[in-house]
Amino acid sequence: LLRSSNDKVQRQAAGALANLTVNPKNKVKLVQAGGLAPMVTLLRSGSDKVKEHAAGAMRNLSMNPELEADMLREGSLAPLISLLSSPEIKIQLQAAVALRNLS
């Protein structure tokens, strides 16, 4: 679903993952299942709502220090930094917290 070209599908999938990654066990499972790469893609190319949800999921993932190397390896740093310039404050906030957690 994360790889769908349909914005509504992407929005719902990213939102579901943002919610699921609140649970620490789901964070590790998401990364193990290969969900990190499509989330990074959504940080770059989705609509603002998709980016907000994807950045929220990345914020949640970044709270687990064991996942930091995986997040950096998948290229999450550059799109998160880019989102700091978003005109949407909610996107900026999610990205800023994720970056703070990764620092």
Phi and psi in degrees as a GROMACS rama.xvg file:
@    title "Ramachandran Plot"
@    xaxis  label "Phi"
@    yaxis  label "Psi"
@TYPE xy
-65.9666  -24.2403  LEU-2
-92.7632  2.00632  ARG-3
-62.484  149.109  SER-4
-89.0469  -5.31175  SER-5
-83.6843  121.981  ASN-6
-59.8189  -40.9112  ASP-7
-64.0668  -40.6946  LYS-8
-65.7787  -44.9785  VAL-9
-59.5222  -43.9085  GLN-10
-61.274  -45.1696  ARG-11
-67.6907  -41.6965  GLN-12
-65.9315  -45.5062  ALA-13
-65.6526  -38.2267  ALA-14
-64.0475  -41.6313  GLY-15
-62.9369  -41.4714  ALA-16
-69.2708  -34.3564  LEU-17
-61.5324  -41.1908  ALA-18
-69.4845  -43.865  ASN-19
-65.274  -33.1392  LEU-20
-78.8458  3.23843  THR-21
-68.3609  -31.6298  VAL-22
-81.2615  123.344  ASN-23
-55.9878  -36.5112  PRO-24
-67.1089  -34.7452  LYS-25
-70.4855  -27.7961  ASN-26
-60.0569  -49.9139  LYS-27
-66.4305  -41.6022  VAL-28
-62.5433  -39.8139  LYS-29
-60.5054  -45.9435  LEU-30
-66.6197  -43.8594  VAL-31
-62.7716  -30.7883  GLN-32
-83.7602  0.79246  ALA-33
83.8088  20.8189  GLY-34
-81.7706  -8.6453  GLY-35
-71.4914  -45.1139  LEU-36
-59.1166  -47.2713  ALA-37
-65.3382  -30.2307  PRO-38
-66.4575  -40.1818  MET-39
-63.2534  -39.9846  VAL-40
-60.0935  -41.8274  THR-41
-66.4547  -27.5928  LEU-42
-63.3122  -27.1026  LEU-43
-93.6092  -31.6213  ARG-44
-128.173  -2.511  SER-45
-82.3337  175.519  GLY-46
-68.6057  172.898  SER-47
-58.8087  -40.4839  ASP-48
-67.2324  -39.0676  LYS-49
-63.306  -45.6276  VAL-50
-61.1276  -39.8951  LYS-51
-61.3718  -46.8685  GLU-52
-67.0512  -42.4303  HIS-53
-63.9796  -42.3413  ALA-54
-65.819  -33.6316  ALA-55
-65.1648  -41.2778  GLY-56
-64.6143  -40.5148  ALA-57
-65.6724  -37.5595  MET-58
-58.9187  -46.2912  ARG-59
-62.8982  -44.4649  ASN-60
-62.4769  -38.0645  LEU-61
-67.3975  -12.2365  SER-62
-75.6056  -11.6767  MET-63
-101.623  106.379  ASN-64
-59.2444  -24.7046  PRO-65
-69.7641  -17.7712  GLU-66
-96.4625  -4.5518  LEU-67
-56.3209  -47.8038  GLU-68
-61.968  -40.4326  ALA-69
-62.7975  -42.8671  ASP-70
-63.8658  -41.6847  MET-71
-69.685  -39.5756  LEU-72
-63.0226  -34.8261  ARG-73
-80.8687  -1.51063  GLU-74
86.0916  30.6481  GLY-75
-76.5682  -21.6425  SER-76
-62.4552  -52.7967  LEU-77
-60.4198  -47.7167  ALA-78
-67.2742  -32.3204  PRO-79
-65.5097  -41.9588  LEU-80
-62.3418  -42.9209  ILE-81
-60.0554  -36.647  SER-82
-68.1338  -16.7996  LEU-83
-63.1683  -20.1814  LEU-84
-95.0997  4.66888  SER-85
-62.4306  145.031  SER-86
-71.9489  -11.6877  PRO-87
-92.7917  117.938  GLU-88
-62.5721  -34.1597  ILE-89
-65.4267  -36.604  LYS-90
-68.4363  -45.2493  ILE-91
-57.0285  -43.3451  GLN-92
-63.5781  -47.0723  LEU-93
-60.8979  -45.1018  GLN-94
-65.3249  -42.1463  ALA-95
-63.5224  -41.2956  ALA-96
-67.7351  -40.7648  VAL-97
-61.0043  -44.8096  ALA-98
-65.4669  -39.6385  LEU-99
-59.7999  -44.4437  ARG-100
-65.8962  -30.4573  ASN-101
-81.4154  -13.4252  LEU-102
